[in-house]
Amino acid sequence: MRKTVADLSGSCDRHQPSFRYWVTVGSTAEEDDIFEKLERAGFISQPLKEKLKEMKGFRNILVHEYGEVDDQFVYEAIKTKLADFDAFKREILKALEKIGP
């Protein structure tokens, strides 16, 4: 199984539209390892790797235990944590710039 680091060229005109970088993930059972692989490849920092793991855990709670989730907690997380997505985008774009078109 292969997963892509999204084709970010649409949001960044410094890259060719056809540019894609592939990260081999392995089996679905190894999917949690993607953040480790992104860090080892130099795409993301260690602090962002930890934040992404937290985000994935939060997503899993929302998807699998949505009936037990405190709506106010989710609302506050949305208001205060959206910058984490920007941090991810910045680090990936920086890594893509190093690779070139």
Buried (B, 14 or more C-beta within 10 A) or exposed (E): EEEEBEBBBEEEEEBEEEBEBEEEBEEEEEEEEBBEBBBEEEBBBEEBBEBBBEBBEBEEEEEEEEEEEEEEEBEEBEEEEEEBEEBBBEBBBEBBEEEEE
